[in-house]
Amino acid sequence: MSAPQAGATDAAAPPLGVGEAFAQAASPQAIAEYRLKLAEYQQARAAFEDEANAYWNAIAEKRRGRNAKRREHLAIGLDDYVLTQPPVYTGPKRPVNPEGQPAPEVKPRERKVIPLVGDLLQAANEHFQWTPQKPVTEVEFKRAYARAAAAAGLTREQAVRVYSFETGGNGNYDMQSGLRSGRAISTAIGYNQLLTTNSVELLAEQGHEFVGELMQRAVQLPGPQRKAMDQKIAVLKKMVAFARSVPDDWSAHERLADTPQGWALHAMVLDIDVGPLLQTHKLLTSIIFARAKGFNRPLTAAELEMMNLTGDGTGLDMVTMPQPMRDLVPTANFFQRAGYERNPVAIRHNTVAKLLAITDSRMDSNSNLPGARELATAF
């Protein structure tokens, strides 16, 4: 077949894509320079990864050593921590390919479904034929929370300052973490931001206490209110039984929490009677954990928040650290690499002392906001 005329070909051809334009424009010199820069980048990046892997392996090894010492009731010293900051990549950036070739196809990571409050309510209705009893006003929930916290032995300062840090000082009882445009960054909800797994674990471990508390309240209620409370107790018993249907460990509770039935259990955090108990006991378990480990002085609000935020074991590691050591120990010692690299607060405030100081500072400023003052008055 004869070749088409140039004019006809130009008129019929679609516009050049960006990649094609680059490919036509790239000279042998540009391609050679790109390959040289790519090799330099790959070499620098590989060296950094070797250094980073060695650092984070040392972090994990030191953590295992501290845990072993604690089991033997041995003292923890500076030598039990990595005292240098994590390495930061400072090498060349990956060069742009002048040939415009697309990057190797990467399978997109599956996005984990994060249920919103509406999903929790729907799950509770579908699986337990129940809807949480919402407060008439926000002040009503704050008063219920203050009563539960005071009865459990939490101080007003602890409760209010944790609330001010977790919610920014103005959060509502149904506030969900990072909710934007119909999406949230986690399942954390409420005054001290309980995760779905927290709710499952608390119902499994303290659920019978919650049932007992509600039964005591039911005795004092008049007819219609008593009937509604009895129905709530029946649902709560079913939820507790479901939470206890798996082994009592975090991993098992996390798997259950990722199911619609687990979402239904998390809906209890929105209930005017059970929600304050769940949130209070989340903080109370941290205090009990610290006492069981021999830490008997009252936890400051910032120390309690460290345990609430990072988990009891990791938080206590920071809380029990002597003040002179806090200035020297990097926050990286209390994270996995991926978690640390996603946490700008821990990176900027990169020692234990600095992290506790910024926590206290935010508590100070947020405690003056209307929501925090309202909660303080509720005590």
C-alpha positions as CSV (number, residue, x, y, z in Angstrom):
1,M,0.0,0.0,0.0
2,S,1.2,3.5,-0.8
3,A,2.0,5.8,2.1
4,P,-0.7,8.5,2.8
5,Q,0.2,12.1,2.0
6,A,1.7,14.1,4.8
7,G,-1.0,16.7,4.9
8,A,-3.8,14.2,5.1
9,T,-2.0,12.3,7.9
10,D,-1.5,15.5,10.0
11,A,-5.2,16.5,9.6
12,A,-6.5,13.1,10.7
13,A,-4.1,12.3,13.5
14,P,-5.1,13.1,17.1
15,P,-3.0,15.7,19.1
16,L,0.2,14.4,20.6
17,G,-0.1,13.2,24.2
18,V,2.3,14.6,26.8
19,G,4.3,11.4,26.8
20,E,4.6,11.4,23.0
21,A,5.6,15.1,23.0
22,F,8.4,14.3,25.5
23,A,9.5,11.3,23.5
24,Q,9.8,13.4,20.3
25,A,11.6,16.2,22.2
26,A,14.1,14.0,24.1
27,S,17.6,14.1,22.6
28,P,20.1,11.3,23.1
29,Q,22.0,13.7,25.4
30,A,18.9,14.3,27.6
31,I,18.2,10.6,27.8
32,A,21.8,9.9,28.8
33,E,21.7,12.6,31.4
34,Y,18.5,11.2,32.8
35,R,19.9,7.7,33.1
36,L,22.9,9.1,35.0
37,K,20.7,11.0,37.4
38,L,18.4,8.1,37.9
39,A,21.4,5.9,38.8
40,E,22.6,8.5,41.3
41,Y,19.1,8.7,42.8
42,Q,18.7,4.9,43.1
43,Q,22.1,4.6,44.7
44,A,21.3,7.4,47.2
45,R,17.9,6.0,48.0
46,A,19.2,2.5,48.5
47,A,21.8,3.8,50.9
48,F,19.2,5.7,52.8
49,E,16.9,2.7,53.0
50,D,19.8,0.6,54.4
51,E,20.4,3.3,57.1
52,A,16.7,3.6,57.9
53,N,16.1,-0.1,58.2
54,A,19.1,-0.4,60.5
55,Y,17.7,2.4,62.6
56,W,14.2,1.0,62.9
57,N,15.5,-2.5,63.6
58,A,17.5,-1.0,66.5
59,I,14.3,0.7,67.7
60,A,12.5,-2.6,67.7
61,E,15.4,-4.4,69.4
62,K,15.6,-1.8,72.2
63,R,11.9,-2.1,72.7
64,R,12.1,-5.8,73.1
65,G,14.9,-5.3,75.6
66,R,12.9,-2.9,77.7
67,N,10.0,-5.2,77.8
68,A,12.3,-8.0,79.0
69,K,13.7,-5.8,81.7
70,R,10.3,-4.8,82.9
71,R,9.3,-8.5,83.2
72,E,12.3,-9.0,85.4
73,H,11.6,-5.8,87.3
74,L,14.9,-4.3,86.3
75,A,15.7,-0.6,86.0
76,I,15.4,1.1,82.6
77,G,18.2,3.5,81.6
78,L,19.3,5.7,78.7
79,D,21.1,2.7,77.2
80,D,17.8,1.0,76.7
81,Y,16.7,3.6,74.1
82,V,18.0,4.7,70.7
83,L,19.2,8.2,71.4
84,T,19.7,9.4,67.8
85,Q,16.9,10.8,65.6
86,P,15.6,8.8,62.6
87,P,17.6,9.4,59.4
88,V,16.1,11.8,56.9
89,Y,16.5,11.4,53.2
90,T,18.5,14.3,51.8
91,G,19.7,12.9,48.5
92,P,18.6,13.8,45.0
93,K,15.0,13.7,43.9
94,R,13.9,11.1,41.4
95,P,14.5,12.6,38.0
96,V,11.8,13.1,35.4
97,N,12.1,10.7,32.4
98,P,12.4,12.9,29.3
99,E,11.0,10.1,27.2
100,G,7.7,10.4,28.9
101,Q,7.5,6.7,29.7
102,P,4.8,6.1,32.4
103,A,6.0,4.7,35.7
104,P,5.5,1.0,36.2
105,E,1.9,0.2,37.0
106,V,1.3,-0.1,40.7
107,K,-1.8,-1.8,41.9
108,P,-3.8,0.7,43.9
109,R,-4.0,-0.1,47.7
110,E,-7.4,-1.1,48.7
111,R,-9.0,1.6,50.8
112,K,-10.3,0.4,54.2
113,V,-13.9,1.2,54.8
114,I,-14.3,3.6,57.7
115,P,-17.9,3.7,59.0
116,L,-19.4,7.0,59.8
117,V,-21.9,7.7,62.6
118,G,-24.8,7.0,60.2
119,D,-23.3,3.6,59.4
120,L,-23.0,2.8,63.1
121,L,-26.7,3.6,63.7
122,Q,-27.8,1.6,60.7
123,A,-25.7,-1.4,61.9
124,A,-27.2,-1.2,65.4
125,N,-30.7,-1.1,63.9
126,E,-30.1,-4.0,61.5
127,H,-28.2,-6.4,63.9
128,F,-29.7,-5.5,67.3
129,Q,-32.9,-3.7,66.4
130,W,-31.8,-0.8,68.6
131,T,-31.1,2.9,68.3
132,P,-28.9,4.8,70.9
133,Q,-30.7,7.2,73.1
134,K,-29.3,10.6,72.1
135,P,-29.1,13.5,74.5
136,V,-31.6,16.3,74.1
137,T,-28.7,18.9,74.3
138,E,-24.9,18.6,74.4
139,V,-24.9,19.9,78.0
140,E,-27.0,16.8,79.0
141,F,-24.3,14.5,77.6
142,K,-21.5,16.5,79.3
143,R,-23.3,16.2,82.6
144,A,-23.7,12.5,82.2
145,Y,-20.0,12.2,81.3
146,A,-19.0,14.3,84.3
147,R,-21.0,12.2,86.7
148,A,-19.5,9.0,85.3
149,A,-16.0,10.4,85.4
150,A,-16.3,11.7,88.9
151,A,-17.8,8.4,90.1
152,A,-14.9,6.5,88.6
153,G,-12.3,8.7,90.3
154,L,-11.2,10.8,87.4
155,T,-10.5,14.4,88.3
156,R,-12.1,17.3,86.5
157,E,-8.7,18.4,85.3
158,Q,-8.0,15.0,83.7
159,A,-11.3,14.7,82.0
160,V,-11.5,18.3,80.8
161,R,-7.9,18.5,79.5
162,V,-8.1,15.2,77.7
163,Y,-11.4,16.4,76.1
164,S,-9.8,19.7,75.1
165,F,-6.9,17.9,73.4
166,E,-8.9,15.2,71.7
167,T,-11.7,17.4,70.4
168,G,-10.0,20.8,70.1
169,G,-11.9,22.1,73.0
170,N,-15.3,22.4,71.3
171,G,-16.2,18.8,70.2
172,N,-19.7,17.3,70.5
173,Y,-20.5,13.8,71.9
174,D,-20.8,12.4,68.3
175,M,-17.7,14.1,66.9
176,Q,-15.8,11.8,64.5
177,S,-12.0,12.1,63.9
178,G,-11.1,14.1,60.7
179,L,-14.6,14.1,59.2
180,R,-14.5,16.0,55.9
181,S,-16.7,15.8,52.8
182,G,-18.4,12.6,53.9
183,R,-15.2,10.8,54.9
184,A,-13.3,10.3,58.2
185,I,-9.7,9.4,58.9
186,S,-10.6,7.0,61.7
187,T,-13.5,5.5,63.7
188,A,-12.6,7.6,66.7
189,I,-15.7,9.3,68.2
190,G,-16.6,11.2,71.3
191,Y,-15.0,13.3,74.1
192,N,-11.8,11.1,74.2
193,Q,-12.1,9.7,70.7
194,L,-12.8,6.0,71.2
195,L,-12.0,3.7,68.2
196,T,-14.4,0.9,67.2
197,T,-11.9,-1.6,68.7
198,N,-11.9,0.3,72.0
199,S,-15.7,-0.1,72.2
200,V,-15.5,-3.8,71.5
201,E,-12.7,-4.3,74.0
202,L,-14.4,-2.3,76.7
203,L,-17.7,-4.1,76.3
204,A,-15.9,-7.5,76.4
205,E,-14.0,-6.6,79.5
206,Q,-16.2,-4.2,81.5
207,G,-19.6,-4.8,79.9
208,H,-21.0,-6.7,82.8
209,E,-20.2,-3.7,85.0
210,F,-22.1,-1.5,82.6
211,V,-25.1,-3.8,82.8
212,G,-25.0,-3.7,86.6
213,E,-24.9,0.1,86.6
214,L,-27.9,0.3,84.3
215,M,-29.8,-2.2,86.3
216,Q,-29.3,-0.1,89.4
217,R,-30.6,3.0,87.6
218,A,-33.6,1.1,86.2
219,V,-34.9,0.4,89.7
220,Q,-35.4,4.1,90.3
221,L,-37.2,4.9,87.0
222,P,-40.9,5.3,86.5
223,G,-42.9,3.0,84.2
224,P,-42.2,4.1,80.6
225,Q,-38.6,5.1,81.4
226,R,-38.1,1.8,83.2
227,K,-39.4,-0.1,80.1
228,A,-37.0,1.7,77.8
229,M,-34.1,1.1,80.2
230,D,-34.9,-2.6,80.4
231,Q,-34.9,-2.8,76.6
232,K,-31.5,-1.1,76.5
233,I,-30.1,-3.5,79.1
234,A,-31.3,-6.5,77.1
235,V,-29.5,-5.1,74.0
236,L,-26.4,-4.3,76.0
237,K,-26.3,-7.9,77.3
238,K,-26.4,-9.2,73.7
239,M,-23.7,-6.9,72.7
240,V,-21.5,-7.9,75.6
241,A,-22.0,-11.6,74.7
242,F,-21.0,-10.9,71.1
243,A,-17.9,-8.9,72.2
244,R,-16.9,-11.9,74.4
245,S,-17.4,-14.4,71.6
246,V,-13.8,-13.9,70.5
247,P,-10.5,-14.3,72.5
248,D,-9.8,-11.3,74.8
249,D,-7.0,-9.8,72.9
250,W,-6.6,-6.6,70.8
251,S,-6.2,-8.4,67.4
252,A,-9.3,-10.5,67.9
253,H,-11.3,-7.4,69.0
254,E,-10.0,-5.5,66.0
255,R,-11.2,-8.1,63.5
256,L,-14.6,-8.2,65.1
257,A,-14.7,-4.3,65.2
258,D,-14.3,-4.3,61.4
259,T,-17.6,-6.1,60.9
260,P,-21.1,-4.5,60.7
261,Q,-21.9,-6.2,64.1
262,G,-18.8,-4.5,65.5
263,W,-19.9,-1.2,64.1
264,A,-23.2,-1.8,66.0
265,L,-21.3,-2.2,69.2
266,H,-19.5,1.1,68.6
267,A,-22.9,2.9,68.3
268,M,-23.1,2.5,72.1
269,V,-20.6,5.3,72.5
270,L,-23.4,7.6,71.3
271,D,-25.9,6.5,74.0
272,I,-26.6,8.9,76.8
273,D,-26.3,6.1,79.4
274,V,-23.6,3.8,78.0
275,G,-21.5,6.3,76.1
276,P,-20.2,8.1,79.2
277,L,-19.4,4.8,80.8
278,L,-17.4,3.6,77.8
279,Q,-15.4,6.8,77.6
280,T,-14.8,7.1,81.3
281,H,-13.5,3.5,81.5
282,K,-11.2,4.0,78.5
283,L,-9.3,6.5,80.7
284,L,-9.8,4.6,83.9
285,T,-8.2,1.4,82.5
286,S,-5.1,3.4,81.8
287,I,-5.0,4.6,85.4
288,I,-5.5,1.0,86.6
289,F,-2.8,-0.3,84.3
290,A,-0.3,2.3,85.6
291,R,-1.1,1.4,89.2
292,A,-0.8,-2.3,88.5
293,K,2.7,-1.6,87.1
294,G,3.7,0.2,90.4
295,F,3.0,3.8,89.2
296,N,1.1,5.2,92.1
297,R,1.2,9.0,91.8
298,P,-1.7,10.7,90.0
299,L,-1.2,10.9,86.3
300,T,-1.2,14.4,84.8
301,A,-3.7,15.0,82.0
302,A,-0.9,15.0,79.5
303,E,0.5,11.7,80.8
304,L,-3.0,10.2,80.7
305,E,-3.4,11.4,77.2
306,M,-0.1,9.7,76.1
307,M,-1.6,6.4,77.4
308,N,-4.9,7.1,75.7
309,L,-3.3,8.1,72.5
310,T,-0.5,5.5,72.1
311,G,-1.8,2.6,74.2
312,D,-1.2,1.8,77.8
313,G,2.1,0.0,77.5
314,T,3.8,2.5,75.2
315,G,2.3,5.5,77.1
316,L,3.5,4.2,80.4
317,D,7.0,3.8,79.0
318,M,7.0,7.6,78.5
319,V,5.2,8.4,81.7
320,T,7.6,6.5,83.9
321,M,10.6,8.0,82.4
322,P,12.6,10.3,84.7
323,Q,12.6,14.0,83.7
324,P,16.3,14.2,82.7
325,M,15.8,11.3,80.3
326,R,12.7,12.8,78.7
327,D,14.9,15.6,77.2
328,L,17.2,13.0,75.6
329,V,15.0,10.2,74.4
330,P,13.5,10.6,70.8
331,T,9.8,10.0,70.3
332,A,10.7,7.5,67.5
333,N,11.4,5.0,70.3
334,F,7.6,4.7,70.8
335,F,6.5,4.2,67.1
336,Q,6.7,1.8,64.2
337,R,8.4,3.4,61.2
338,A,5.2,3.8,59.2
339,G,3.3,5.3,62.1
340,Y,6.1,7.8,62.9
341,E,6.5,9.0,59.3
342,R,2.7,9.8,59.2
343,N,2.8,11.7,62.5
344,P,4.0,15.3,62.0
345,V,3.5,16.1,65.7
346,A,5.9,13.4,66.8
347,I,8.4,14.4,64.1
348,R,8.4,18.1,65.0
349,H,8.3,17.5,68.8
350,N,10.9,14.8,68.6
351,T,11.7,14.1,72.2
352,V,9.5,12.8,75.0
353,A,9.8,16.1,76.8
354,K,8.8,18.1,73.7
355,L,5.9,15.8,73.0
356,L,4.5,16.1,76.5
357,A,5.1,19.9,76.4
358,I,3.1,20.4,73.2
359,T,0.4,18.2,74.6
360,D,0.2,20.4,77.7
361,S,0.3,23.5,75.7
362,R,-2.6,22.5,73.5
363,M,-4.6,21.5,76.5
364,D,-3.9,24.9,78.1
365,S,-5.2,26.8,75.1
366,N,-8.1,24.5,74.2
367,S,-9.3,24.4,77.8
368,N,-10.4,28.0,77.5
369,L,-12.8,27.3,74.6
370,P,-16.6,27.1,75.2
371,G,-17.0,23.3,75.0
372,A,-14.2,22.7,77.5
373,R,-15.5,25.4,79.9
374,E,-19.0,23.8,79.6
375,L,-17.6,20.4,80.5
376,A,-15.7,21.9,83.5
377,T,-18.9,23.5,84.7
378,A,-20.7,20.1,84.5
379,F,-18.4,18.8,87.2
